Amino acid sequence: MSIRLNHTIVHTHDKTASVVFLTEILGLTQPVPYGHFLTLQLDNEISLDLIETNREFNRQHYAFLVSEGALRKSITGQIIRLIKLAEHKQGID
């Protein structure tokens, strides 16, 4: 029998905001609701199962390996998002 990691539970105070952030920055597909969780599928058959809580929780560290192209795309997307946010705050459309 082989053993593989299938999923990990990610605690958050706002699972919707966390999912939006992760899908944008990592270029993931939209989440799938599963009970109380929002599940994000990664490319290596592992999922991040986000669950919302009002309680304090220990922060965890996750490291993702991404290609250079995916990293550039992610950084470019974040820069564009920040520019749009700044324009919106300044009333520029």
DAWOGI-V684081 format. One record per pair of residues at least 24 apart in sequence whose C-alpha atoms are under 7 Angstrom apart, sorted by the first residue. I is the first residue (numbers start at 1). J is the second residue. D is the distance in Angstrom with one decimal. If there is no record, write none. Layout:
i=<I I>
j=<J J>
d=<D D>
This chain:
i=<5 6 6 6 7 7 7 7 8 8 8 9 9 9 10 10 10 10 11 11 11 11 12 12 12 12 13 13 13 14 15 15 15 25 26>
j=<46 45 46 47 46 47 48 49 47 48 49 48 49 50 48 49 50 51 50 51 52 53 50 51 52 53 52 53 54 52 50 51 52 74 74>
d=<6.6 6.8 4.9 6.6 5.0 4.6 5.8 6.8 6.6 5.4 6.0 6.1 4.7 5.9 6.5 5.8 4.7 6.2 5.9 5.2 6.0 6.7 6.8 6.2 5.0 6.1 5.3 5.4 6.0 5.8 6.0 6.2 5.4 5.3 6.6>
